[in-house]
């Protein structure tokens, strides 16, 4: 019996693998993608990067401009995640099974969270671009909406993990909704909530480059400007500054998480 079950699982896995291979092959045909040509071009790409895509003396003179744009990107990313976390926490309280006020409001909160979370930040940037034009405000709103959707869902799951027994105990004593939130939910979930906010800030900094290219703001805009102007040395310096800022932010986030948890 066990042998037959194992055989069926292996057969199912093989069928799924074959289906994926067929889908990948059809996609390559439709898009006219040549995998062999791509593999051959990798050494050429590496040679070009080594010989052209590196900071030189001229690029170093543009550090003040790059730093100014990088500051703008970092501040927008942090502000979007921080403000979104406040709204997300309210929606998460209404949508969580532990703290929901009524079923209809909970369903609405979960629906809003799912819609906002499943639409990529680049799509939000393009949609908002028609309303607000190319500006830092558009980039902020795009990151805010994406952060709100993700954090609402993450906060809901975090609150759901909080012991329902403590919440029920307070309800049995006739405690108000505010007392339940501040005495049972928050004390047990704050470290995890802050951890999610820090993660969202990291994600926003990564996404802000693409959003900046689309909305004409932040570090993404100046990278697009240098790259389209074929100033590859300055563009490489922008990339290095982005990588460095992401690594520093991640290190700070990990340190804060270790200190809290």
C-alpha positions as CSV (number, residue, x, y, z in Angstrom):
1,X,0.0,0.0,0.0
2,X,2.8,2.4,1.0
3,X,4.7,1.4,-2.2
4,X,1.7,2.2,-4.4
5,X,1.1,5.6,-2.7
6,X,4.8,6.5,-3.1
7,X,4.6,5.5,-6.8
8,X,1.5,7.7,-7.4
9,X,3.2,10.7,-5.8
10,X,6.3,10.2,-8.0
11,X,4.1,9.9,-11.1
12,X,2.2,13.0,-10.2
13,X,5.4,14.9,-9.6
14,X,6.7,13.8,-13.0
15,X,3.6,14.8,-14.7
16,X,3.7,18.3,-13.1
17,X,7.3,18.6,-14.1
18,X,6.6,17.7,-17.7
19,X,3.7,20.2,-17.8
20,X,6.0,23.0,-16.5
21,X,8.6,22.1,-19.1
22,X,6.1,22.2,-21.9
23,X,4.7,25.6,-20.7
24,X,8.3,27.0,-20.5
25,X,9.0,25.7,-24.0
26,X,5.8,27.2,-25.4
27,X,6.6,30.5,-23.7
28,X,10.1,30.5,-25.3
29,X,8.6,29.9,-28.7
30,X,5.9,32.6,-28.4
31,X,8.4,35.2,-27.1
32,X,11.1,34.1,-29.5
33,X,13.5,33.6,-26.6
34,X,16.7,31.8,-27.5
35,X,18.2,30.3,-24.4
36,X,21.5,29.3,-26.1
37,X,22.1,32.8,-27.4
38,X,21.4,34.2,-23.9
39,X,24.0,31.9,-22.4
40,X,26.6,32.9,-25.0
41,X,26.0,36.6,-24.4
42,X,26.7,36.3,-20.6
43,X,30.5,36.5,-21.0
44,X,30.1,39.6,-23.3
45,X,27.8,41.2,-20.7
46,X,30.4,40.6,-18.0
47,X,33.2,42.1,-20.1
48,X,31.1,45.1,-20.8
49,X,30.2,45.6,-17.2
50,X,33.8,45.4,-16.1
51,X,35.0,47.8,-18.7
52,X,32.1,50.4,-18.6
53,X,29.9,50.0,-15.6
54,X,32.1,51.3,-12.7
55,X,32.5,54.6,-10.9
56,X,35.3,56.9,-12.2
57,X,36.6,60.3,-11.1
58,X,33.9,62.1,-13.0
59,X,31.2,60.1,-11.3
60,X,32.5,60.8,-7.9
61,X,31.8,64.5,-8.4
62,X,28.1,63.7,-8.6
63,X,28.0,62.2,-5.1
64,X,26.1,65.2,-3.6
65,X,23.3,64.9,-6.2
66,X,23.1,61.1,-5.7
67,X,23.1,61.5,-1.9
68,X,20.3,64.1,-2.1
69,X,18.2,61.7,-4.2
70,X,19.0,58.8,-2.0
71,X,17.9,60.7,1.1
72,X,14.6,61.5,-0.6
73,X,14.1,57.8,-1.4
74,X,14.9,56.6,2.1
75,X,12.6,59.2,3.7
76,X,9.7,58.4,1.3
77,X,10.2,54.7,2.0
78,X,10.2,55.1,5.7
79,X,7.3,57.5,5.7
80,X,5.1,55.3,3.5
81,X,5.7,52.2,5.6
82,X,5.2,54.1,8.9
83,X,2.0,55.9,8.0
84,X,0.6,52.8,6.3
85,X,1.3,50.8,9.4
86,X,-1.1,53.0,11.4
87,X,-4.0,52.5,8.9
88,X,-3.1,48.8,8.5
89,X,-3.3,48.2,12.2
90,X,-6.8,49.6,12.4
91,X,-8.0,47.5,9.4
92,X,-6.2,44.5,10.9
93,X,-8.1,44.9,14.2
94,X,-11.4,45.0,12.3
95,X,-10.4,42.1,10.1
96,X,-8.8,39.8,12.6
97,X,-10.9,36.8,13.9
98,X,-9.8,37.6,17.4
99,X,-10.7,41.3,17.5
100,X,-13.4,41.7,14.8
101,X,-16.3,44.0,15.6
102,X,-18.8,42.4,13.3
103,X,-18.6,40.0,10.4
104,X,-19.4,42.4,7.6
105,X,-16.7,44.9,8.7
106,X,-14.2,42.0,8.9
107,X,-15.0,40.8,5.4
108,X,-14.6,44.3,4.1
109,X,-11.2,44.7,5.8
110,X,-10.0,41.4,4.4
111,X,-11.2,42.2,0.9
112,X,-9.5,45.6,0.9
113,X,-6.2,44.0,2.2
114,X,-6.3,41.3,-0.4
115,X,-7.0,43.7,-3.3
116,X,-4.2,46.2,-2.2
117,X,-1.7,43.4,-1.5
118,X,-2.1,41.5,-4.7
119,X,-1.6,44.5,-7.0
120,X,2.1,45.2,-7.5
121,X,3.6,48.5,-6.5
122,X,4.7,49.2,-10.1
123,X,1.0,48.9,-11.2
124,X,0.0,51.3,-8.4
125,X,2.7,53.7,-9.6
126,X,1.4,53.6,-13.2
127,X,-2.3,54.1,-12.0
128,X,-1.4,57.0,-9.7
129,X,0.8,58.5,-12.4
130,X,-2.3,59.5,-14.4
131,X,-3.8,61.4,-11.4
132,X,-0.7,63.0,-9.8
133,X,1.8,63.1,-12.6
134,X,5.5,62.6,-12.2
135,X,6.3,63.7,-8.6
136,X,7.6,62.5,-5.3
137,X,4.0,62.5,-4.1
138,X,3.1,59.9,-6.7
139,X,6.0,57.7,-5.5
140,X,4.9,58.1,-1.9
141,X,1.3,57.1,-2.6
142,X,2.4,54.1,-4.6
143,X,4.6,52.8,-1.8
144,X,1.9,53.7,0.8
145,X,-0.8,51.7,-0.9
146,X,1.4,48.7,-1.4
147,X,2.6,48.9,2.2
148,X,-0.9,49.2,3.5
149,X,-2.1,46.1,1.7
150,X,0.9,44.0,2.8
151,X,0.9,45.2,6.4
152,X,-2.8,44.8,6.8
153,X,-2.6,41.2,5.9
154,X,0.6,40.6,8.0
155,X,-1.0,42.4,11.0
156,X,-4.1,40.3,10.8
157,X,-2.1,37.1,10.9
158,X,-0.1,38.4,13.8
159,X,-3.2,39.3,15.8
160,X,-4.8,36.0,15.0
161,X,-1.8,34.3,16.6
162,X,-2.3,36.2,19.8
163,X,-3.9,33.9,22.4
164,X,-7.6,34.1,22.1
165,X,-7.9,32.9,25.7
166,X,-6.7,36.3,27.1
167,X,-9.0,38.2,24.8
168,X,-12.0,36.0,25.9
169,X,-11.0,36.4,29.5
170,X,-11.1,40.2,29.3
171,X,-14.4,40.0,27.4
172,X,-15.9,37.8,30.2
173,X,-15.0,40.5,32.7
174,X,-16.9,43.1,30.6
175,X,-13.8,44.9,29.4
176,X,-14.3,47.5,26.7
177,X,-12.9,47.0,23.1
178,X,-10.1,49.5,23.8
179,X,-9.1,47.7,26.9
180,X,-8.9,44.4,25.0
181,X,-6.7,45.9,22.4
182,X,-4.4,47.8,24.7
183,X,-4.2,45.1,27.4
184,X,-4.3,41.8,25.5
185,X,-3.5,42.4,21.8
186,X,-0.9,45.1,21.8
187,X,1.4,43.8,24.6
188,X,1.7,40.4,22.9
189,X,2.0,41.5,19.3
190,X,4.0,44.7,19.3
191,X,7.4,43.1,18.7
192,X,6.1,41.2,15.7
193,X,4.2,44.2,14.4
194,X,7.4,46.3,14.5
195,X,9.3,43.6,12.8
196,X,6.8,43.6,9.9
197,X,7.1,47.4,9.7
198,X,10.9,47.1,9.5
199,X,10.6,44.5,6.8
200,X,8.2,46.8,4.9
201,X,10.8,49.6,5.0
202,X,13.4,47.3,3.5
203,X,11.0,46.3,0.8
204,X,10.1,49.9,0.0
205,X,13.7,50.9,-0.4
206,X,14.1,48.1,-2.9
207,X,10.9,49.0,-4.7
208,X,11.5,52.7,-4.6
209,X,14.1,52.5,-7.4
210,X,11.6,51.1,-9.9
211,X,8.9,53.5,-8.6
212,X,11.3,56.4,-9.0
213,X,11.9,55.5,-12.6
214,X,8.2,55.5,-13.3
215,X,7.3,58.6,-11.3
216,X,10.4,60.7,-11.9
217,X,11.4,60.9,-8.3
218,X,14.1,59.8,-5.9
219,X,17.1,57.7,-6.7
220,X,15.3,55.8,-9.5
221,X,14.9,59.1,-11.5
222,X,18.6,60.0,-11.3
223,X,19.6,56.5,-12.3
224,X,17.3,56.6,-15.3
225,X,18.7,60.0,-16.2
226,X,22.3,58.8,-16.1
227,X,21.6,55.5,-17.9
228,X,19.6,57.1,-20.7
229,X,22.4,59.7,-21.1
230,X,24.9,56.8,-21.4
231,X,26.7,58.0,-18.3
232,X,27.3,54.5,-17.2
233,X,30.0,55.4,-14.7
234,X,27.6,57.6,-12.7
235,X,24.8,55.0,-13.1
236,X,27.0,52.4,-11.6
237,X,27.7,54.7,-8.6
238,X,23.9,55.0,-8.1
239,X,23.5,51.2,-8.1
240,X,26.3,50.9,-5.6
241,X,24.7,53.5,-3.3
242,X,21.3,51.6,-3.5
243,X,23.0,48.3,-2.7
244,X,24.8,49.9,0.2
245,X,21.7,51.6,1.6
246,X,19.8,48.3,1.4
247,X,22.5,46.4,3.2
248,X,22.8,49.0,6.0
249,X,19.0,49.1,6.4
250,X,18.8,45.3,6.6
251,X,21.6,45.3,9.2
252,X,19.8,47.9,11.3
253,X,16.5,46.0,11.0
254,X,18.0,42.7,12.0
255,X,19.7,44.4,15.0
256,X,16.4,45.9,16.2
257,X,14.6,42.5,15.7
258,X,17.2,40.7,17.8
259,X,16.9,43.4,20.5
260,X,13.1,43.1,20.6
261,X,12.5,39.3,20.2
